[in-house]
Every structure is written in structure tokens, then in C-alpha cells.
Amino acid sequence: MKLRSATVVASVFGIGYFSFAQGTIMSAVAMPLAFLIMLKFGWLALFCAALIVFSLGIFACAEHMRETGRDDPPECVIDELAGQWFACVFAPLSLPAFALAFVLFRLFDIWKPWPVSWGETLPGGMGVMADDVIAGVMAGALVFAAHYFQLFHVF
């Protein structure tokens, strides 16, 4: 199989080809990157980075799907990168807050409550990316609420 740029991007340099838990592994890799981006440049930079990854992911996943002939292939993990970063955008810069963002994002991404499940119904690369971004925003909103209402004193 010829290695194509869409595959490299959609699989985030091959992370999507791990033999198990590709999405969780990608989310775990996304966490320290998100923390560093926020630490150095702030939440707005992380938000912009997440938007860029989301946009690239739509096109890369659509192209990879055309190349493979499969809908939402498991090796497409750029959606987890974008979704996890969106979850972290709303979190205060602390390890407990980022840990909560990770757990909630993975929970929503796996469980797929509405409107996450609705995102999957969108066509092509948008459908691959949208459910994870929605899960990320939902997770981020809950992390923000937990911080705002001081539900956890460790934040």
C-alpha cells in the first residue's frame, strides 16, 4: 500500500495503526501537547490549534475514506486529537482538570450520548470529526462547570 499524506494526517503519523485502543492512545498523546500549548501560549492558542486539526481532519479523513473504501476507519484518530484538545480548552491549567477532561471526553466518545451520536450521522470526513468535537465540547463544558462551581477543590 502506498503511503499517502491523507493517511499520515488521519492516523496522526501512524498512531491510529496501534493494534488496540487507538482512540484512547491518541487522547493520551494529545494531553501533554495540550498542556504545553496552554502553558506556553494560553487557551486561545489551544482553541486555534484544535480548530486547525479539526479542519485538516475533515479533509484527511474524507480522502482516507475514499482511498480505503471504508466509513470511519479505526485508524483515523485525528478526531480524537481535535476532540481532546477542545475538551482541554475549557479546563483550567491543572493536572486534575486535564485528567477530568480526558476521562469525560473518552466517556462521551465511547458512550456516544446525543448530540455526539448525531455527529456521527454527518457525511464523510465531517461525520468522522464531528462526534469527537461534540464529545470534547461537552466534556470541556462539564470541566468548566466543575471549576466554576468549585465542585472539586483541587482545581
VEXFIBA-668167 format. One record per residue (C-alpha): residue in one letter; x, y negated, z negated; residue number from 1. Coordinates in nm, 4 decimals. Layout:
VEXFIBA-668167
+------+----------+----------+----------+-----+
! type !        u !        v !        w ! seq !
+------+----------+----------+----------+-----+
!    A !        X !        Y !        Z ! NUM !
...
+------+----------+----------+----------+-----+
END
This chain:
VEXFIBA-668167
+------+----------+----------+----------+-----+
! type !        u !        v !        w ! seq !
+------+----------+----------+----------+-----+
!    M !   0.0000 !   0.0000 !   0.0000 !   1 !
!    K !   0.1346 !  -0.3371 !   0.0960 !   2 !
!    L !   0.1616 !  -0.5745 !  -0.1979 !   3 !
!    R !  -0.0496 !  -0.8811 !  -0.1267 !   4 !
!    S !  -0.0399 !  -1.2151 !  -0.3048 !   5 !
!    A !  -0.4103 !  -1.1897 !  -0.3948 !   6 !
!    T !  -0.3412 !  -0.8612 !  -0.5726 !   7 !
!    V !  -0.0444 !  -1.0080 !  -0.7591 !   8 !
!    V !  -0.2572 !  -1.3001 !  -0.8769 !   9 !
!    A !  -0.5734 !  -1.0979 !  -0.9518 !  10 !
!    S !  -0.3754 !  -0.8387 !  -1.1505 !  11 !
!    V !  -0.1622 !  -1.1120 !  -1.3161 !  12 !
!    F !   0.1689 !  -0.9711 !  -1.1955 !  13 !
!    G !   0.0593 !  -0.6098 !  -1.2414 !  14 !
!    I !  -0.0826 !  -0.6254 !  -1.5941 !  15 !
!    G !  -0.4106 !  -0.5008 !  -1.4501 !  16 !
!    Y !  -0.2434 !  -0.1759 !  -1.3487 !  17 !
!    F !  -0.1798 !  -0.0565 !  -1.7059 !  18 !
!    S !  -0.3402 !   0.2838 !  -1.7494 !  19 !
!    F !  -0.5814 !   0.1800 !  -2.0266 !  20 !
!    A !  -0.7349 !  -0.1283 !  -2.1927 !  21 !
!    Q !  -0.6203 !  -0.3628 !  -1.9174 !  22 !
!    G !  -0.8577 !  -0.6386 !  -2.0268 !  23 !
!    T !  -0.7536 !  -0.6226 !  -2.3906 !  24 !
!    I !  -0.3867 !  -0.6182 !  -2.2959 !  25 !
!    M !  -0.4348 !  -0.9224 !  -2.0720 !  26 !
!    S !  -0.6207 !  -1.1038 !  -2.3501 !  27 !
!    A !  -0.3389 !  -1.0223 !  -2.5937 !  28 !
!    V !  -0.0810 !  -1.1572 !  -2.3472 !  29 !
!    A !  -0.2935 !  -1.4706 !  -2.2969 !  30 !
!    M !  -0.2956 !  -1.5577 !  -2.6674 !  31 !
!    P !   0.0656 !  -1.6671 !  -2.7253 !  32 !
!    L !   0.0629 !  -1.8513 !  -2.3934 !  33 !
!    A !  -0.2494 !  -2.0410 !  -2.5005 !  34 !
!    F !  -0.0953 !  -2.1181 !  -2.8388 !  35 !
!    L !   0.2213 !  -2.2537 !  -2.6787 !  36 !
!    I !   0.0316 !  -2.4659 !  -2.4260 !  37 !
!    M !  -0.1818 !  -2.6174 !  -2.7017 !  38 !
!    L !   0.1145 !  -2.6664 !  -2.9330 !  39 !
!    K !   0.3208 !  -2.8492 !  -2.6690 !  40 !
!    F !   0.0545 !  -3.0287 !  -2.4655 !  41 !
!    G !  -0.2790 !  -3.0141 !  -2.6521 !  42 !
!    W !  -0.6230 !  -2.8735 !  -2.5919 !  43 !
!    L !  -0.6819 !  -3.0744 !  -2.2739 !  44 !
!    A !  -0.3808 !  -2.9124 !  -2.1062 !  45 !
!    L !  -0.5094 !  -2.5682 !  -2.2029 !  46 !
!    F !  -0.8525 !  -2.6590 !  -2.0670 !  47 !
!    C !  -0.6967 !  -2.7708 !  -1.7364 !  48 !
!    A !  -0.4834 !  -2.4556 !  -1.7204 !  49 !
!    A !  -0.7944 !  -2.2427 !  -1.7792 !  50 !
!    L !  -0.9783 !  -2.4270 !  -1.5007 !  51 !
!    I !  -0.6865 !  -2.3706 !  -1.2616 !  52 !
!    V !  -0.6699 !  -1.9998 !  -1.3488 !  53 !
!    F !  -1.0483 !  -1.9749 !  -1.3084 !  54 !
!    S !  -1.0326 !  -2.1364 !  -0.9628 !  55 !
!    L !  -0.7387 !  -1.9238 !  -0.8482 !  56 !
!    G !  -0.9102 !  -1.6152 !  -0.9842 !  57 !
!    I !  -1.2257 !  -1.6680 !  -0.7805 !  58 !
!    F !  -1.0283 !  -1.6616 !  -0.4566 !  59 !
!    A !  -0.7737 !  -1.3960 !  -0.5581 !  60 !
!    C !  -1.0389 !  -1.1553 !  -0.6843 !  61 !
!    A !  -1.2580 !  -1.2091 !  -0.3778 !  62 !
!    E !  -0.9639 !  -1.1353 !  -0.1484 !  63 !
!    H !  -0.8546 !  -0.8338 !  -0.3535 !  64 !
!    M !  -1.2106 !  -0.7005 !  -0.3445 !  65 !
!    R !  -1.2143 !  -0.7366 !   0.0360 !  66 !
!    E !  -0.8782 !  -0.5591 !   0.0606 !  67 !
!    T !  -0.9809 !  -0.2675 !  -0.1619 !  68 !
!    G !  -1.3497 !  -0.2486 !  -0.0723 !  69 !
!    R !  -1.4420 !  -0.2276 !  -0.4429 !  70 !
!    D !  -1.6612 !  -0.4553 !  -0.6562 !  71 !
!    D !  -1.4966 !  -0.5883 !  -0.9745 !  72 !
!    P !  -1.1923 !  -0.3587 !  -0.9718 !  73 !
!    P !  -1.0468 !  -0.2980 !  -1.3205 !  74 !
!    E !  -0.7043 !  -0.4216 !  -1.2114 !  75 !
!    C !  -0.8475 !  -0.7728 !  -1.1700 !  76 !
!    V !  -0.7576 !  -0.9147 !  -1.5112 !  77 !
!    I !  -0.7137 !  -1.2814 !  -1.4251 !  78 !
!    D !  -1.0715 !  -1.3188 !  -1.5512 !  79 !
!    E !  -0.9564 !  -1.2172 !  -1.8998 !  80 !
!    L !  -0.6764 !  -1.4733 !  -1.8848 !  81 !
!    A !  -0.9200 !  -1.7527 !  -1.7973 !  82 !
!    G !  -1.1851 !  -1.6384 !  -2.0436 !  83 !
!    Q !  -0.9425 !  -1.6024 !  -2.3318 !  84 !
!    W !  -0.7974 !  -1.9454 !  -2.2635 !  85 !
!    F !  -1.1459 !  -2.1002 !  -2.2579 !  86 !
!    A !  -1.2139 !  -1.9372 !  -2.5965 !  87 !
!    C !  -0.8918 !  -2.0851 !  -2.7372 !  88 !
!    V !  -0.9618 !  -2.4363 !  -2.6059 !  89 !
!    F !  -1.2266 !  -2.4770 !  -2.8771 !  90 !
!    A !  -1.0131 !  -2.3322 !  -3.1570 !  91 !
!    P !  -0.8042 !  -2.5353 !  -3.3975 !  92 !
!    L !  -0.4350 !  -2.4637 !  -3.3604 !  93 !
!    S !  -0.4046 !  -2.1912 !  -3.6227 !  94 !
!    L !  -0.3371 !  -1.8190 !  -3.6121 !  95 !
!    P !  -0.6636 !  -1.7251 !  -3.7893 !  96 !
!    A !  -0.8678 !  -1.9377 !  -3.5477 !  97 !
!    F !  -0.6925 !  -1.7881 !  -3.2467 !  98 !
!    A !  -0.7403 !  -1.4379 !  -3.3900 !  99 !
!    L !  -1.1127 !  -1.5057 !  -3.4252 ! 100 !
!    A !  -1.1229 !  -1.6394 !  -3.0678 ! 101 !
!    F !  -0.9562 !  -1.3177 !  -2.9499 ! 102 !
!    V !  -1.1956 !  -1.0874 !  -3.1367 ! 103 !
!    L !  -1.5093 !  -1.2768 !  -3.0340 ! 104 !
!    F !  -1.4018 !  -1.3029 !  -2.6709 ! 105 !
!    R !  -1.3290 !  -0.9301 !  -2.6484 ! 106 !
!    L !  -1.6589 !  -0.8519 !  -2.8226 ! 107 !
!    F !  -1.8630 !  -1.0644 !  -2.5814 ! 108 !
!    D !  -1.6661 !  -0.9437 !  -2.2787 ! 109 !
!    I !  -1.7265 !  -0.5783 !  -2.3669 ! 110 !
!    W !  -2.0794 !  -0.6091 !  -2.5087 ! 111 !
!    K !  -2.1982 !  -0.8480 !  -2.2332 ! 112 !
!    P !  -2.4924 !  -1.0207 !  -2.4041 ! 113 !
!    W !  -2.6951 !  -1.2660 !  -2.1986 ! 114 !
!    P !  -2.5759 !  -1.5002 !  -2.0388 ! 115 !
!    V !  -2.2498 !  -1.3048 !  -1.9978 ! 116 !
!    S !  -2.4402 !  -1.0262 !  -1.8214 ! 117 !
!    W !  -2.5935 !  -1.2845 !  -1.5872 ! 118 !
!    G !  -2.2445 !  -1.3998 !  -1.4827 ! 119 !
!    E !  -2.1715 !  -1.0508 !  -1.3525 ! 120 !
!    T !  -2.4602 !  -1.0757 !  -1.1064 ! 121 !
!    L !  -2.2975 !  -1.3588 !  -0.9121 ! 122 !
!    P !  -2.1422 !  -1.2536 !  -0.5813 ! 123 !
!    G !  -1.7747 !  -1.1895 !  -0.5031 ! 124 !
!    G !  -1.4907 !  -1.3429 !  -0.6965 ! 125 !
!    M !  -1.7279 !  -1.5764 !  -0.8788 ! 126 !
!    G !  -1.9032 !  -1.2769 !  -1.0352 ! 127 !
!    V !  -1.5727 !  -1.1263 !  -1.1460 ! 128 !
!    M !  -1.4667 !  -1.4524 !  -1.3106 ! 129 !
!    A !  -1.7958 !  -1.5983 !  -1.4396 ! 130 !
!    D !  -1.8855 !  -1.3365 !  -1.7006 ! 131 !
!    D !  -1.5473 !  -1.3729 !  -1.8721 ! 132 !
!    V !  -1.5574 !  -1.7513 !  -1.8655 ! 133 !
!    I !  -1.9060 !  -1.7469 !  -2.0163 ! 134 !
!    A !  -1.7857 !  -1.5000 !  -2.2826 ! 135 !
!    G !  -1.4904 !  -1.7292 !  -2.3514 ! 136 !
!    V !  -1.7054 !  -2.0389 !  -2.3882 ! 137 !
!    M !  -1.9446 !  -1.8525 !  -2.6202 ! 138 !
!    A !  -1.6552 !  -1.7267 !  -2.8323 ! 139 !
!    G !  -1.4989 !  -2.0712 !  -2.8384 ! 140 !
!    A !  -1.8258 !  -2.2332 !  -2.9450 ! 141 !
!    L !  -1.8539 !  -1.9942 !  -3.2390 ! 142 !
!    V !  -1.4922 !  -2.0544 !  -3.3409 ! 143 !
!    F !  -1.5507 !  -2.4282 !  -3.3216 ! 144 !
!    A !  -1.8687 !  -2.3958 !  -3.5312 ! 145 !
!    A !  -1.6864 !  -2.1840 !  -3.7902 ! 146 !
!    H !  -1.4192 !  -2.4511 !  -3.8152 ! 147 !
!    Y !  -1.6613 !  -2.7458 !  -3.8128 ! 148 !
!    F !  -1.8859 !  -2.5989 !  -4.0811 ! 149 !
!    Q !  -1.5814 !  -2.4730 !  -4.2739 ! 150 !
!    L !  -1.7093 !  -2.1170 !  -4.2813 ! 151 !
!    F !  -1.3540 !  -1.9959 !  -4.3189 ! 152 !
!    H !  -1.1196 !  -2.1887 !  -4.5429 ! 153 !
!    V !  -0.8122 !  -2.0581 !  -4.3595 ! 154 !
!    F !  -0.8754 !  -2.2819 !  -4.0567 ! 155 !
+------+----------+----------+----------+-----+
END
